[in-house]
């Protein structure tokens, strides 16, 4: 079965993402309160998709975001270049003391029965200041773009970021690009700007422009206000509830053609069961299930989205696209950091049922 997304065959870029860049301080398995040193990962839910598609899947991608002229900004910009993503920055001048800033995310990975922990410092965040009129969309889309992506993390940052997302979506639609949106519901972020009720108002409005929606059951319930399933799922890998809720979402937003997400059952911090599902214009698709030995779970969902979009952008069937997303998301949990270190060959081999036998 095919789909009716009508993806442009060409364009100067394959995908444009709009979102905030952050730097994540990661002390590994040491709890943050006992940390003596950290790795620094550059991330952002929307950026991760563009970075994964450029670095692993060898597509041409771009990021529209805020950038600050201070050393943290220089570090972040260097990592954007390293991932091969074309930047479109709205520049902010740092005052030398209070900002505006590139947001900081602090995490520790946990271990075994000790769960991972993530918390933020998004005070005076430059990206939260972005508003309609700040971005030259004609320049962003010069030469054409095939796909436009944004998400709920960026939407939660301020009263103006959803308006910029809407402006970007409308500009993308006018130029024939497919539009995707990852609900990525983050309670800590939405709590500061109106809670669940505002999240639902914002997301419902944005979904009027969306072709491809990424979101799990919790995202659909809390981020869109859909009622939970009538029957409890037998396990976290049971796709029945997700498919029922996908149909509800599409009933409310009939222009959405695809709803997809990962399924994850957490046995311990380092042992997860993993699958993925996609509802594609009335057809249900389920990826295989596998057991993951997890190094760093952050970014697995963005890894899935990137692989899934890659499949669709390269003309694969929904089933094959889903497997590519499932495989890349699984591989991403084996690397430190939020963005990919996988190769396209590794993803394709695992999607076909590859194993962890040594390659000589």
Steps between C-alpha positions, in 0.01 A plus 500: 500500500618853419391830651371826354749742655602633157861570600688730266762304302761775530605804697809683623442330837319180590385617845485827693454488879385789719582482871728591789859388540615395848817366656468198729745442783535126551706346784413148379391260771610736782202680661522868409530611863821294529643586156859618462503516118255488211477432130329778303241391242331743260137419454144616445200280416455664161871540425571133577284389206688727257837395644420128478377531142815687396762295685368145472259514208703740283212734420521879468346663805474840666414640844320829567578610854635766735874549547684707762838667450687356801721193557211259562351614170834440328513147642145427384560646153812284462298185575231603252771528233648165604165326443476651152186705563460832317423774757253788467568696819312790654783664694479638855766705679602372844525770767799334668314407816134400477444402139310431290628144519518168322296279733674243719367150562646294784470123511634187651449169328408290802595135518300182563220578747607868520302699245649769276438863604461806277454861611542838332625853526312685228515840672516789252523258208565664165281254309198592714525856362453387140182637346324534162688733269844401635570240228550564128306198378567588135872455572444182704298341221705641210543220246221301664467277808329162497406472868450737797517382862435654838368388837341550836820574690553819303127580514509487882773764543296822475188667365679589175668171403173326394422800278841463333440126452167581333667760278766245402242228431298734278812609312597134451151401383493787252819359347377141480690352796367220720451620860571284806458573871620306803271560798791425739291598804721630782300570815777709663507738202124536447443556873669840465279614213148388584523126561314225317209720397722744313708216352184352354379833360838566337546149361147475358552827315835394357367160391281672241818529289651157579531198267711270722454490879743336741376428851442220749189431709601748771572769238160443340319508834678791669614694193177471300242427769389169352328264745703196604422157358194316632696178540834497676786375284629155589856633486685815400569332164130436430414741214120471533452812714732707281310411184165582665633839611655566158159460343357748750777749418438470127124536550569839664770593247411325173791649303746293711593201283750321727535456878807315627690434821731266687384241753724441796472281808759592763620199701792692649695810401722288277253240373205597283266316266463708183264521206331765285164554334352710223141571399511590129172612344294227665765227489679382815869405493702349785880466508671195652568492875854473633683523830727802543807528721478875550800726550318837473129509429478874423430564132366155410165642391665761279715220359184310409344808336811561289515143371126494431514831310804377306305199380209715385729759337680229302185332374493199732169340593345588838605155630862546395506861624372385839773235523769757415371730773479213750854385415657845520324585827625174648857566389492854634446373856841327477689831464563780749323824415178595325606471136609212284836328466354222283571442132235445237638152439456409869142625496411306186663182632313518832171584324544178302557298817872546553674397820776622730749236378847646455576637155849395384 
